[in-house]
Amino acid sequence: MSFTRTILAGTSATAILLAAGAASAQTQLQWWHAMGGELGEKTAAVAAGFNATQDEYEVVPVYRGNYTETMTGAIAAFRAREQPHIVQVFEVGTATMMAAQGAIYPVYQLMQDHGQNFDPSEYLPSVVGYYADPEGNMLSMPFNSSTPVMYYNKDVFEAAGLDPETAPQTWDEVVAASRAIIESGAATCGFTTGWQSWVQIENFSAYHDVPLATLDNGFNGLGTEFAFNSDLHVRHISNMKGWADEGVFKYGGRQSDSAPLFYSGECAIYMNSSAAQAGVNANTDFEVGVAMLPYYDDVPGAPQNSIIGGATLWVLQGHEAEEYEGVAAFFEYLSQPDVQAQWHQDTGYLPITQAAFELSESQGFYAQNPGTDVSVRQMTLNEPTGNSRGLRLGNFVQIRDVINEELELVWSGQKTPKEALDTAVERGNALLRQFEADNG
């Protein structure tokens, strides 16, 4: 088996050979992931932590590009019989992975086969629901789950004569605060958003307890059809277009490209992932508040609960039983409260188990870092419904591109909100039918 060695000055040949033997004696487990930069370093630290607890296995984390590149690369590797043991797949790839029968080793089965404790009830219900089959069996290992929250510039709020300790709760309040901020000259833009499909369409639907798609957002069958061209969705995108024309809202890009608008102080409010907290802290020199997403208070049932983003770890078939023994041991390590709590505190991702949340609380993390518990409280506001459990939709990576394209035509004034949403639904349904035909 291959190994990496570093030869230090004065190291004897015998010592090198002994080190080589020790390295090759370990069973290597390949873990492909999509965590770049600082998150990549934190991911490597998780693997190193497990490796230090035993000497039978070595988890080797390998960065394979962004989420889409990592998933498609793993699928191609499986076909070439060169697949890793573990691959990190983002939440919208869940339906694709589930459809790959024979390629995945369901996590509940893996843990059972290798005698490891794995109790889904220990995980946050919204996390379990997203990654379980209809019988409640967990198919992948929760790792980095996030949900969108609202960041706001407390210094700008204070300069505009607003209470910096009181965040807007409703969309009406967001707009009123934005107008007051712009009129005062404290900032030139009210709010911006990252990941517009995830935040303003997908989570907007869940938070208002309305369907994004039929059949419980695809959880109950491949025959699902989109529903995000409802009166409420059209109302929201129409409002956002009006706010954009007024200067209250500024579009900054499809993913997190809008972050500099907030970092620079140009926009006072920024809606994006809870996992953006580290970037916000590192790139701002003003006091930042964190609050739940806004909602329309005339919609019955709102706010319901937000849904997760991020990714889970899927196990791929095709390796030796002893290697899966190591994968199961690694997943058991990942489930430990101190490991989960440290990951949560380091990254801003959710503490995906109740024990990790309680440990973080008892350690004083939330008291010392106000706002870091907002994501958990928002996710657990209410028991998830069929509209707020999550999404189980095939070809959703491409469908998000469709939604982004159509929304951009609204922002540029080339389509009305209703025209754009109707077209996005029509184009999205065609991709759903293609997935149904391929996997039905």
C-alpha positions in Angstrom: 0.0 0.0 0.0 1.3 3.4 -0.8 2.4 5.8 1.9 3.8 9.3 2.3 7.1 9.8 4.2 9.1 12.7 5.3 12.9 12.1 5.6 14.4 14.2 8.3 18.1 15.0 8.6 19.8 12.4 10.8 17.0 9.8 10.4 18.4 6.3 10.0 17.5 4.0 7.1 16.2 1.5 9.7 13.9 4.1 11.2 12.5 5.0 7.8 11.8 1.4 7.0 10.1 0.9 10.4 7.9 4.0 9.8 7.1 2.7 6.3 6.0 -0.6 7.7 3.8 1.1 10.3 2.2 3.3 7.6 1.6 0.4 5.3 0.1 -1.7 8.1 -2.8 0.7 8.5 -5.8 0.3 6.3 -6.4 3.5 4.4 -9.9 4.9 4.0 -10.4 7.4 1.2 -12.7 10.3 2.1 -13.6 12.7 -0.8 -14.9 16.0 0.3 -15.8 19.5 -1.0 -14.5 21.6 1.9 -12.0 24.1 0.6 -9.9 26.7 2.4 -10.3 27.0 6.2 -13.2 24.4 6.2 -10.8 22.0 4.5 -8.3 22.5 7.3 -11.1 21.8 9.9 -12.1 18.7 7.9 -8.5 17.4 7.9 -8.4 18.0 11.7 -11.5 15.8 12.2 -9.8 13.0 10.2 -6.5 13.5 12.2 -8.5 13.3 15.4 -9.9 9.9 14.5 -6.5 8.7 13.3 -4.9 9.6 16.6 -7.4 7.4 18.6 -6.3 4.1 17.0 -3.7 2.6 14.8 -5.7 0.2 12.6 -7.1 2.7 10.1 -6.1 5.9 8.5 -8.8 8.2 7.1 -7.3 10.1 4.2 -9.4 13.3 3.4 -9.1 14.4 -0.2 -10.5 17.7 -1.5 -12.2 17.1 -4.9 -13.6 20.5 -5.8 -17.0 22.0 -5.1 -20.1 19.9 -4.2 -21.1 19.3 -7.7 -17.6 18.3 -8.8 -17.2 16.0 -5.8 -20.4 14.1 -6.4 -20.0 13.7 -10.2 -16.4 12.7 -9.7 -17.4 10.0 -7.2 -20.0 8.7 -9.6 -17.5 8.5 -12.4 -15.0 6.8 -10.1 -17.5 4.2 -9.1 -18.1 3.3 -12.8 -14.4 3.0 -13.2 -14.2 0.9 -10.0 -11.9 3.5 -8.4 -14.4 4.9 -5.9 -13.5 6.2 -2.4 -14.9 4.7 0.7 -16.7 7.9 1.7 -18.0 10.8 -0.3 -19.4 14.1 0.9 -22.6 14.9 -1.0 -24.7 18.1 -0.6 -28.3 17.9 0.4 -29.7 18.4 -3.1 -27.8 15.3 -4.3 -29.7 13.1 -1.9 -32.3 11.9 -4.5 -29.5 11.1 -7.0 -27.6 9.1 -4.4 -30.7 7.2 -3.3 -31.4 6.3 -6.9 -28.0 4.7 -7.3 -29.1 1.3 -6.0 -26.1 -1.1 -5.6 -23.7 1.8 -5.4 -24.4 3.0 -1.8 -24.0 1.2 1.5 -26.8 2.7 3.7 -25.3 4.0 6.9 -27.9 2.3 9.2 -27.0 -1.0 7.6 -23.2 -0.3 7.8 -23.4 0.5 11.5 -25.6 -2.5 12.2 -23.4 -4.9 10.2 -20.3 -3.8 12.2 -21.9 -3.6 15.7 -21.7 0.2 16.1 -24.2 2.2 18.1 -26.2 4.5 15.8 -29.4 5.9 17.2 -31.2 8.3 14.8 -33.2 9.8 17.7 -30.0 11.4 18.9 -30.0 13.7 15.9 -32.0 16.8 15.3 -35.4 15.7 13.8 -35.0 18.0 10.7 -31.6 16.4 10.0 -32.9 12.8 10.4 -36.0 13.5 8.2 -34.0 14.8 5.3 -31.6 11.8 5.0 -33.9 8.9 6.0 -35.9 6.5 3.9 -39.7 6.2 4.3 -39.2 3.7 7.1 -37.0 6.2 9.0 -33.7 4.4 8.3 -30.7 6.8 7.9 -29.1 6.4 4.5 -26.1 8.7 5.0 -24.1 10.1 7.9 -24.9 13.7 8.9 -21.8 15.8 8.9 -22.1 19.5 8.0 -25.6 20.7 8.1 -26.5 24.4 7.9 -29.6 26.6 7.6 -29.9 30.2 6.4 -30.1 33.0 9.0 -30.1 36.8 8.9 -26.9 38.7 9.8 -27.2 42.5 10.4 -24.8 45.3 11.0 -25.5 46.6 14.5 -23.3 49.7 14.0 -25.4 50.7 11.0 -28.6 50.1 12.9 -27.4 52.3 15.7 -26.3 55.1 13.4 -29.7 55.0 11.8 -31.4 55.5 15.1 -32.6 51.8 15.3 -32.2 49.5 18.3 -29.2 47.4 17.5 -30.4 44.7 19.9 -33.7 44.3 18.2 -33.6 42.6 14.8 -36.4 42.8 12.3 -38.7 39.8 12.5 -41.1 40.2 9.6 -40.5 41.3 6.0 -42.4 44.5 6.7 -39.9 45.2 9.5 -36.9 44.4 7.3 -38.1 46.9 4.7 -39.0 49.6 7.3 -35.5 49.2 8.8 -33.9 49.3 5.4 -35.6 52.5 4.4 -34.7 54.1 7.7 -31.1 53.1 7.2 -30.9 54.4 3.6 -32.7 57.7 4.5 -30.2 58.2 7.4 -27.2 57.7 5.2 -25.9 55.0 7.5 -25.7 52.5 4.5 -26.8 52.7 0.8 -28.5 49.3 0.7 -30.9 47.6 3.0 -30.4 43.9 2.4 -28.8 41.3 0.2 -29.0 37.5 0.0 -26.8 34.6 -0.7 -28.0 31.4 -2.4 -31.2 33.0 -3.6 -32.9 29.7 -4.6 -32.1 28.0 -1.3 -32.9 31.1 0.9 -35.7 32.9 -1.0 -37.5 30.0 -2.7 -36.7 26.7 -0.9 -36.4 27.9 2.7 -39.1 30.6 2.1 -41.5 27.8 1.2 -40.7 25.7 4.3 -40.7 28.7 6.6 -44.2 29.6 5.5 -45.3 26.0 5.4 -46.3 26.0 1.8 -45.1 23.3 -0.7 -42.1 23.8 -3.0 -43.3 20.7 -4.8 -46.2 18.2 -4.6 -45.9 14.8 -2.8 -44.3 16.3 0.2 -41.5 17.9 -1.8 -40.8 14.6 -3.5 -40.5 12.5 -0.3 -43.5 10.5 -1.4 -42.7 9.7 -5.0 -40.9 10.5 -8.2 -44.1 11.9 -9.7 -43.7 15.2 -7.8 -44.3 18.5 -9.6 -43.2 22.0 -8.6 -45.5 24.5 -6.8 -43.3 27.5 -6.3 -45.4 29.6 -8.7 -48.2 30.0 -6.1 -49.7 33.4 -5.2 -47.4 33.6 -2.2 -44.3 33.0 -4.1 -45.3 35.5 -6.8 -46.0 38.0 -4.1 -42.6 37.6 -2.5 -40.6 37.8 -5.8 -42.7 40.8 -6.9 -41.9 42.5 -3.6 -38.2 41.7 -4.0 -38.3 43.2 -7.5 -39.9 46.3 -6.1 -37.4 46.6 -3.3 -34.6 46.1 -5.8 -35.9 49.0 -7.9 -36.1 51.1 -4.8 -32.6 50.2 -3.7 -33.7 48.4 -0.6 -32.5 45.0 -2.0 -29.4 44.5 -4.0 -28.7 41.3 -5.9 -25.1 40.1 -5.5 -24.9 36.7 -7.2 -26.2 33.1 -7.1 -24.1 31.7 -4.3 -22.2 33.7 -1.6 -21.0 36.3 -4.1 -23.1 38.9 -2.3 -20.9 38.6 0.9 -18.7 41.7 0.1 -21.8 43.9 0.0 -22.3 43.1 3.7 -18.6 42.9 4.6 -18.0 46.4 3.2 -21.0 48.0 5.0 -22.8 48.7 1.8 -25.8 46.5 2.7 -27.0 46.5 6.4 -28.6 43.0 6.3 -27.3 39.7 4.8 -29.2 36.5 4.5 -27.1 33.4 4.1 -26.0 30.1 5.7 -25.3 29.8 9.4 -22.0 28.3 8.2 -21.1 31.8 6.8 -20.6 33.0 10.3 -16.8 32.3 10.3 -16.5 34.4 7.1 -18.6 37.1 8.5 -16.5 37.3 11.7 -13.2 37.2 9.8 -14.2 39.9 7.2 -16.1 42.5 9.2 -14.9 45.2 11.7 -18.3 46.1 13.0 -20.6 44.4 15.5 -22.8 41.7 13.8 -26.1 40.5 15.0 -27.6 37.2 14.0 -31.4 36.6 13.8 -33.9 34.3 12.3 -35.2 34.7 8.8 -38.0 37.2 8.2 -41.5 36.0 7.4 -44.9 37.4 6.3 -46.9 37.6 9.5 -50.3 37.3 7.6 -49.5 33.8 6.4 -51.1 31.2 8.6 -48.5 28.9 10.3 -45.5 31.1 9.7 -42.8 30.9 10.9 -42.7 27.1 10.7 -39.1 25.9 10.5 -36.2 26.3 8.1 -34.6 23.5 6.3 -31.0 22.4 6.0 -28.3 22.8 3.5 -24.8 21.4 3.8 -23.9 17.8 3.2 -23.7 14.3 4.5 -21.3 11.4 4.1 -22.3 8.5 1.8 -20.5 5.2 1.8 -19.9 3.6 -1.5 -19.9 -0.2 -2.2 -17.1 -2.2 -3.6 -14.5 -2.4 -0.8 -13.5 -5.1 1.6 -15.4 -5.9 4.8 -12.5 -5.0 7.0 -12.4 -1.6 5.4 -16.0 -1.0 6.2 -15.2 -1.9 9.8 -13.0 1.1 9.8 -15.6 3.4 8.1 -18.1 2.4 10.8 -15.6 3.1 13.6 -14.9 6.5 12.0 -18.6 7.3 11.9 -19.0 6.3 15.5 -16.2 8.7 16.3 -17.9 11.5 14.4 -21.1 11.0 16.4 -19.4 11.7 19.7 -20.7 14.9 21.4 -17.3 16.5 21.9 -16.3 15.9 18.2 -19.7 17.3 17.0 -19.6 20.3 19.4 -16.0 21.2 18.3 -17.0 21.0 14.6 -20.0 23.2 15.2 -18.1 25.8 17.2 -15.3 25.9 14.7 -17.4 26.2 11.6 -20.9 27.6 12.2 -22.5 24.4 11.0 -25.3 23.0 13.1 -24.6 20.8 16.1 -26.4 17.9 14.5 -27.0 16.0 17.7 -28.9 17.2 20.8 -26.0 16.2 23.0 -23.6 18.4 21.0 -25.9 21.3 21.3 -26.3 20.8 25.1 -22.5 20.4 25.5 -21.9 23.6 23.6 -24.4 25.3 25.8 -22.9 24.0 29.0 -19.4 25.1 27.8 -20.8 28.6 27.6 -20.2 28.8 23.8 -23.6 30.5 23.1 -23.3 32.9 26.0 -19.8 34.0 24.8 -20.9 34.0 21.1 -24.4 35.5 20.9 -26.4 34.4 17.9 -24.6 31.1 17.3 -27.7 29.2 18.6 -30.1 31.0 16.2 -29.7 28.3 13.6 -30.7 25.5 16.0 -33.6 27.4 17.4 -34.9 28.2 13.9 -34.6 24.6 12.8 -36.5 23.4 15.8 -39.2 26.0 16.0 -41.9 23.4 15.2 -42.1 19.8 14.3 -41.4 19.5 10.6 -44.4 19.2 8.2 -44.6 17.7 4.8 -43.7 21.2 3.5 -40.8 21.8 5.9 -39.1 18.4 6.2 -36.7 19.1 3.3 -36.5 18.2 -0.4 -36.2 14.9 -2.2 -36.0 16.0 -5.8 -34.0 14.5 -8.7 -31.8 16.6 -11.0 -32.1 19.4 -8.4 -28.6 20.7 -9.1 -29.7 21.6 -12.6 -33.1 22.8 -11.4 -31.4 25.3 -9.1 -29.6 26.7 -12.1 -33.0 27.1 -13.8 -34.4 29.0 -10.8 -31.4 31.3 -10.7 -31.6 32.0 -14.4 -35.3 32.9 -14.2 -34.9 35.1 -11.1 -32.1 37.0 -12.8 -34.5 37.8 -15.6 -36.8 39.3 -13.0 -34.0 41.4 -11.4 -33.0 42.7 -14.9 -36.6 43.5 -15.8 -36.8 41.1 -18.7 -39.6 39.0 -17.2 -42.4 39.6 -14.7 -42.2 37.5 -11.5 -45.1 35.4 -12.5 -43.7 34.8 -16.0 -40.3 33.8 -14.5 -41.7 31.5 -11.8 -44.2 29.8 -14.2 -41.3 29.2 -16.6 -39.0 27.9 -13.9 -41.7 25.5 -12.8 -42.3 24.3 -16.3 -38.5 23.8 -17.0 -38.1 22.2 -13.6 -40.9 19.8 -14.1 -39.3 18.7 -17.4 -36.1 17.8 -15.4 -38.2 16.0 -12.8 -39.8 13.9 -15.6 -36.4 13.1 -17.0 -35.2 11.9 -13.6 -38.4 9.8 -13.1 -37.9 8.2 -16.5 -34.3 7.4 -15.7 -35.0 6.0 -12.2 -38.7 4.9 -12.2 
